Amino acid sequence: MDLVEVLGEELAEQVKGKMGDDVILVKEENHVTKSSFNKEREKLKEEKEALETQLKERDSQFNQLKEDSTTSEELKTKIEELQNANEKEKEEMQKKLEQTRLESEIDKRLLKEKARNPKAVKALMSMEEVSIGEDGIEGLDEQLESLKETDDYLFEQEGKKDVGKQTNPGESNDEPDTREWAKKQIDKFGRM
């Protein structure tokens, strides 16, 4: 659907005049405001930076205590245990970060593929077969193609209009344009 269909030719030209050709129409259920996206991104960025700072501080404290020659053997053992626990926690955080990145990439791809209900599409996907690789997301293309073949109703179809929606009540792509038909009939039988 383009701007002219929604606003009409005159109003669409006014909007394009003020905003340029960068106007993009997005369905409301798929719309994420830029401010909410930026807030979430900043929040995740701040959390990551805070956790990285904490880890660096802990590592330096452990190393300093370990190097201290007056520290008893028992304390050195405790420090090593804490370092191991810290390393495990670091690995878990890295896994969570990778999982968040994977889910974000999948969500972006589902919006690009015009999934009508991304949550339903993800529920039908086998997430074990999807991973982040060197070339991007691996295994996603095959699953999306399979779903498009078996459950094509989950994706918007190119060139087809939804029948019965408020923006297009009762119109279908399969039917001929009634205005064209009426013109042909008038030409055929002449005006009365």
Rosetta constraint file for C-alpha pairs under 8 A:
AtomPair CA 1 CA 5 HARMONIC 6.55 0.50
AtomPair CA 1 CA 6 HARMONIC 7.49 0.50
AtomPair CA 1 CA 25 HARMONIC 7.71 0.50
AtomPair CA 2 CA 6 HARMONIC 6.71 0.50
AtomPair CA 2 CA 25 HARMONIC 7.26 0.50
AtomPair CA 3 CA 7 HARMONIC 5.99 0.50
AtomPair CA 3 CA 8 HARMONIC 7.51 0.50
AtomPair CA 3 CA 12 HARMONIC 5.82 0.50
AtomPair CA 3 CA 23 HARMONIC 8.00 0.50
AtomPair CA 3 CA 25 HARMONIC 7.46 0.50
AtomPair CA 4 CA 8 HARMONIC 4.76 0.50
AtomPair CA 4 CA 9 HARMONIC 5.08 0.50
AtomPair CA 4 CA 11 HARMONIC 7.91 0.50
AtomPair CA 4 CA 12 HARMONIC 5.33 0.50
AtomPair CA 5 CA 9 HARMONIC 7.73 0.50
AtomPair CA 7 CA 11 HARMONIC 5.73 0.50
AtomPair CA 7 CA 12 HARMONIC 5.57 0.50
AtomPair CA 8 CA 12 HARMONIC 5.90 0.50
AtomPair CA 9 CA 13 HARMONIC 6.20 0.50
AtomPair CA 10 CA 14 HARMONIC 6.57 0.50
AtomPair CA 11 CA 15 HARMONIC 6.32 0.50
AtomPair CA 12 CA 16 HARMONIC 6.09 0.50
AtomPair CA 13 CA 17 HARMONIC 5.95 0.50
AtomPair CA 14 CA 18 HARMONIC 6.45 0.50
AtomPair CA 15 CA 19 HARMONIC 5.95 0.50
AtomPair CA 15 CA 20 HARMONIC 7.58 0.50
AtomPair CA 16 CA 20 HARMONIC 4.62 0.50
AtomPair CA 16 CA 21 HARMONIC 5.97 0.50
AtomPair CA 16 CA 23 HARMONIC 7.32 0.50
AtomPair CA 19 CA 23 HARMONIC 6.68 0.50
AtomPair CA 26 CA 30 HARMONIC 6.90 0.50
AtomPair CA 26 CA 31 HARMONIC 6.12 0.50
AtomPair CA 27 CA 31 HARMONIC 6.22 0.50
AtomPair CA 30 CA 111 HARMONIC 7.21 0.50
AtomPair CA 32 CA 36 HARMONIC 6.92 0.50
AtomPair CA 32 CA 37 HARMONIC 6.65 0.50
AtomPair CA 33 CA 37 HARMONIC 6.23 0.50
AtomPair CA 34 CA 38 HARMONIC 5.96 0.50
AtomPair CA 35 CA 39 HARMONIC 6.03 0.50
AtomPair CA 36 CA 40 HARMONIC 6.17 0.50
AtomPair CA 37 CA 41 HARMONIC 6.13 0.50
AtomPair CA 38 CA 42 HARMONIC 6.00 0.50
AtomPair CA 39 CA 43 HARMONIC 6.06 0.50
AtomPair CA 40 CA 44 HARMONIC 6.23 0.50
AtomPair CA 41 CA 45 HARMONIC 6.09 0.50
AtomPair CA 42 CA 46 HARMONIC 6.04 0.50
AtomPair CA 43 CA 47 HARMONIC 6.21 0.50
AtomPair CA 44 CA 48 HARMONIC 6.12 0.50
AtomPair CA 45 CA 49 HARMONIC 6.20 0.50
AtomPair CA 46 CA 50 HARMONIC 6.08 0.50
AtomPair CA 47 CA 51 HARMONIC 6.16 0.50
AtomPair CA 48 CA 52 HARMONIC 6.12 0.50
AtomPair CA 49 CA 53 HARMONIC 6.13 0.50
AtomPair CA 50 CA 54 HARMONIC 6.24 0.50
AtomPair CA 51 CA 55 HARMONIC 6.20 0.50
AtomPair CA 52 CA 56 HARMONIC 6.25 0.50
AtomPair CA 53 CA 57 HARMONIC 6.20 0.50
AtomPair CA 54 CA 58 HARMONIC 6.17 0.50
AtomPair CA 55 CA 59 HARMONIC 6.09 0.50
AtomPair CA 55 CA 86 HARMONIC 7.70 0.50
AtomPair CA 55 CA 90 HARMONIC 7.83 0.50
AtomPair CA 56 CA 60 HARMONIC 6.20 0.50
AtomPair CA 57 CA 61 HARMONIC 6.21 0.50
AtomPair CA 58 CA 62 HARMONIC 6.10 0.50
AtomPair CA 59 CA 63 HARMONIC 6.15 0.50
AtomPair CA 59 CA 83 HARMONIC 7.42 0.50
AtomPair CA 60 CA 64 HARMONIC 6.08 0.50
AtomPair CA 61 CA 65 HARMONIC 6.20 0.50
AtomPair CA 62 CA 66 HARMONIC 6.02 0.50
AtomPair CA 62 CA 79 HARMONIC 6.26 0.50
AtomPair CA 62 CA 83 HARMONIC 7.11 0.50
AtomPair CA 63 CA 67 HARMONIC 6.15 0.50
AtomPair CA 64 CA 68 HARMONIC 6.38 0.50
AtomPair CA 65 CA 71 HARMONIC 7.17 0.50
AtomPair CA 65 CA 76 HARMONIC 7.75 0.50
AtomPair CA 65 CA 79 HARMONIC 7.71 0.50
AtomPair CA 66 CA 71 HARMONIC 7.36 0.50
AtomPair CA 66 CA 76 HARMONIC 5.94 0.50
AtomPair CA 66 CA 79 HARMONIC 7.05 0.50
AtomPair CA 71 CA 75 HARMONIC 6.30 0.50
AtomPair CA 71 CA 76 HARMONIC 6.79 0.50
AtomPair CA 72 CA 76 HARMONIC 6.41 0.50
AtomPair CA 73 CA 77 HARMONIC 6.30 0.50
AtomPair CA 74 CA 78 HARMONIC 6.33 0.50
AtomPair CA 75 CA 79 HARMONIC 6.14 0.50
AtomPair CA 76 CA 80 HARMONIC 6.26 0.50
AtomPair CA 77 CA 81 HARMONIC 6.29 0.50
AtomPair CA 78 CA 82 HARMONIC 6.25 0.50
AtomPair CA 79 CA 83 HARMONIC 6.13 0.50
AtomPair CA 80 CA 84 HARMONIC 6.18 0.50
AtomPair CA 81 CA 85 HARMONIC 6.22 0.50
AtomPair CA 82 CA 86 HARMONIC 5.96 0.50
AtomPair CA 83 CA 87 HARMONIC 6.09 0.50
AtomPair CA 84 CA 88 HARMONIC 6.30 0.50
AtomPair CA 85 CA 89 HARMONIC 6.23 0.50
AtomPair CA 86 CA 90 HARMONIC 6.14 0.50
AtomPair CA 87 CA 91 HARMONIC 6.29 0.50
AtomPair CA 88 CA 92 HARMONIC 6.25 0.50
AtomPair CA 89 CA 93 HARMONIC 6.20 0.50
AtomPair CA 90 CA 94 HARMONIC 6.23 0.50
AtomPair CA 91 CA 95 HARMONIC 6.26 0.50
AtomPair CA 92 CA 96 HARMONIC 6.24 0.50
AtomPair CA 93 CA 97 HARMONIC 6.09 0.50
AtomPair CA 94 CA 98 HARMONIC 6.19 0.50
AtomPair CA 95 CA 99 HARMONIC 6.14 0.50
AtomPair CA 96 CA 100 HARMONIC 6.13 0.50
AtomPair CA 97 CA 101 HARMONIC 6.17 0.50
AtomPair CA 98 CA 102 HARMONIC 6.09 0.50
AtomPair CA 99 CA 103 HARMONIC 6.17 0.50
AtomPair CA 100 CA 104 HARMONIC 6.11 0.50
AtomPair CA 101 CA 105 HARMONIC 6.16 0.50
AtomPair CA 102 CA 106 HARMONIC 6.17 0.50
AtomPair CA 102 CA 131 HARMONIC 7.02 0.50
AtomPair CA 102 CA 132 HARMONIC 6.40 0.50
AtomPair CA 102 CA 137 HARMONIC 7.61 0.50
AtomPair CA 103 CA 107 HARMONIC 6.10 0.50
AtomPair CA 104 CA 108 HARMONIC 6.23 0.50
AtomPair CA 105 CA 109 HARMONIC 6.19 0.50
AtomPair CA 105 CA 137 HARMONIC 7.64 0.50
AtomPair CA 106 CA 110 HARMONIC 6.13 0.50
AtomPair CA 106 CA 140 HARMONIC 7.88 0.50
AtomPair CA 107 CA 111 HARMONIC 6.31 0.50
AtomPair CA 107 CA 118 HARMONIC 7.05 0.50
AtomPair CA 108 CA 112 HARMONIC 6.24 0.50
AtomPair CA 109 CA 113 HARMONIC 6.09 0.50
AtomPair CA 110 CA 114 HARMONIC 6.16 0.50
AtomPair CA 110 CA 115 HARMONIC 5.42 0.50
AtomPair CA 110 CA 118 HARMONIC 6.12 0.50
AtomPair CA 111 CA 115 HARMONIC 5.88 0.50
AtomPair CA 111 CA 118 HARMONIC 7.45 0.50
AtomPair CA 113 CA 155 HARMONIC 7.25 0.50
AtomPair CA 114 CA 155 HARMONIC 5.67 0.50
AtomPair CA 114 CA 156 HARMONIC 5.65 0.50
AtomPair CA 115 CA 121 HARMONIC 7.33 0.50
AtomPair CA 115 CA 154 HARMONIC 5.81 0.50
AtomPair CA 115 CA 155 HARMONIC 4.38 0.50
AtomPair CA 115 CA 156 HARMONIC 6.43 0.50
AtomPair CA 116 CA 154 HARMONIC 5.39 0.50
AtomPair CA 116 CA 155 HARMONIC 5.33 0.50
AtomPair CA 116 CA 156 HARMONIC 6.42 0.50
AtomPair CA 117 CA 121 HARMONIC 6.43 0.50
AtomPair CA 117 CA 154 HARMONIC 6.49 0.50
AtomPair CA 117 CA 155 HARMONIC 7.99 0.50
AtomPair CA 118 CA 122 HARMONIC 6.10 0.50
AtomPair CA 119 CA 123 HARMONIC 6.23 0.50
AtomPair CA 120 CA 124 HARMONIC 6.47 0.50
AtomPair CA 120 CA 154 HARMONIC 7.96 0.50
AtomPair CA 121 CA 125 HARMONIC 6.41 0.50
AtomPair CA 121 CA 147 HARMONIC 7.92 0.50
AtomPair CA 121 CA 154 HARMONIC 6.99 0.50
AtomPair CA 122 CA 127 HARMONIC 7.82 0.50
AtomPair CA 124 CA 147 HARMONIC 7.99 0.50
AtomPair CA 125 CA 143 HARMONIC 6.52 0.50
AtomPair CA 126 CA 130 HARMONIC 7.31 0.50
AtomPair CA 126 CA 143 HARMONIC 7.73 0.50
AtomPair CA 129 CA 138 HARMONIC 7.95 0.50
AtomPair CA 129 CA 139 HARMONIC 5.84 0.50
AtomPair CA 129 CA 140 HARMONIC 7.91 0.50
AtomPair CA 130 CA 137 HARMONIC 6.84 0.50
AtomPair CA 130 CA 138 HARMONIC 5.64 0.50
AtomPair CA 130 CA 139 HARMONIC 4.79 0.50
AtomPair CA 130 CA 140 HARMONIC 5.72 0.50
AtomPair CA 131 CA 137 HARMONIC 5.68 0.50
AtomPair CA 131 CA 138 HARMONIC 5.33 0.50
AtomPair CA 131 CA 139 HARMONIC 6.87 0.50
AtomPair CA 132 CA 136 HARMONIC 5.66 0.50
AtomPair CA 132 CA 137 HARMONIC 4.52 0.50
AtomPair CA 132 CA 138 HARMONIC 5.95 0.50
AtomPair CA 133 CA 137 HARMONIC 5.85 0.50
AtomPair CA 133 CA 138 HARMONIC 6.03 0.50
AtomPair CA 139 CA 143 HARMONIC 6.60 0.50
AtomPair CA 140 CA 144 HARMONIC 6.13 0.50
AtomPair CA 141 CA 145 HARMONIC 6.13 0.50
AtomPair CA 142 CA 146 HARMONIC 6.17 0.50
AtomPair CA 143 CA 147 HARMONIC 6.16 0.50
AtomPair CA 144 CA 148 HARMONIC 6.06 0.50
AtomPair CA 145 CA 149 HARMONIC 6.33 0.50
AtomPair CA 146 CA 150 HARMONIC 6.25 0.50
AtomPair CA 147 CA 151 HARMONIC 5.20 0.50
AtomPair CA 147 CA 152 HARMONIC 6.62 0.50
AtomPair CA 148 CA 152 HARMONIC 4.40 0.50
AtomPair CA 148 CA 153 HARMONIC 7.90 0.50
AtomPair CA 148 CA 154 HARMONIC 7.56 0.50
AtomPair CA 148 CA 155 HARMONIC 7.07 0.50
AtomPair CA 157 CA 161 HARMONIC 7.94 0.50
AtomPair CA 159 CA 173 HARMONIC 7.82 0.50
AtomPair CA 160 CA 172 HARMONIC 7.64 0.50
AtomPair CA 160 CA 173 HARMONIC 5.94 0.50
AtomPair CA 161 CA 168 HARMONIC 7.79 0.50
AtomPair CA 161 CA 171 HARMONIC 7.61 0.50
AtomPair CA 161 CA 172 HARMONIC 6.27 0.50
AtomPair CA 161 CA 173 HARMONIC 6.32 0.50
AtomPair CA 162 CA 168 HARMONIC 7.22 0.50
AtomPair CA 162 CA 171 HARMONIC 7.90 0.50
AtomPair CA 162 CA 172 HARMONIC 7.25 0.50
AtomPair CA 163 CA 168 HARMONIC 6.65 0.50
AtomPair CA 163 CA 169 HARMONIC 6.23 0.50
AtomPair CA 163 CA 170 HARMONIC 5.36 0.50
AtomPair CA 163 CA 171 HARMONIC 5.69 0.50
AtomPair CA 163 CA 172 HARMONIC 5.79 0.50
AtomPair CA 164 CA 168 HARMONIC 6.31 0.50
AtomPair CA 164 CA 169 HARMONIC 4.27 0.50
AtomPair CA 164 CA 170 HARMONIC 4.79 0.50
AtomPair CA 164 CA 171 HARMONIC 7.14 0.50
AtomPair CA 165 CA 169 HARMONIC 5.14 0.50
AtomPair CA 165 CA 170 HARMONIC 7.58 0.50
AtomPair CA 171 CA 175 HARMONIC 7.93 0.50
AtomPair CA 176 CA 180 HARMONIC 7.64 0.50
AtomPair CA 176 CA 181 HARMONIC 7.33 0.50
AtomPair CA 177 CA 181 HARMONIC 6.49 0.50
AtomPair CA 178 CA 182 HARMONIC 6.06 0.50
AtomPair CA 179 CA 183 HARMONIC 6.22 0.50
AtomPair CA 180 CA 184 HARMONIC 6.32 0.50
AtomPair CA 181 CA 185 HARMONIC 6.27 0.50
AtomPair CA 182 CA 186 HARMONIC 6.22 0.50
AtomPair CA 183 CA 187 HARMONIC 6.16 0.50
AtomPair CA 184 CA 188 HARMONIC 5.93 0.50
AtomPair CA 185 CA 189 HARMONIC 6.07 0.50
AtomPair CA 185 CA 190 HARMONIC 7.83 0.50
AtomPair CA 186 CA 190 HARMONIC 5.12 0.50
AtomPair CA 186 CA 191 HARMONIC 5.87 0.50
AtomPair CA 187 CA 191 HARMONIC 7.54 0.50
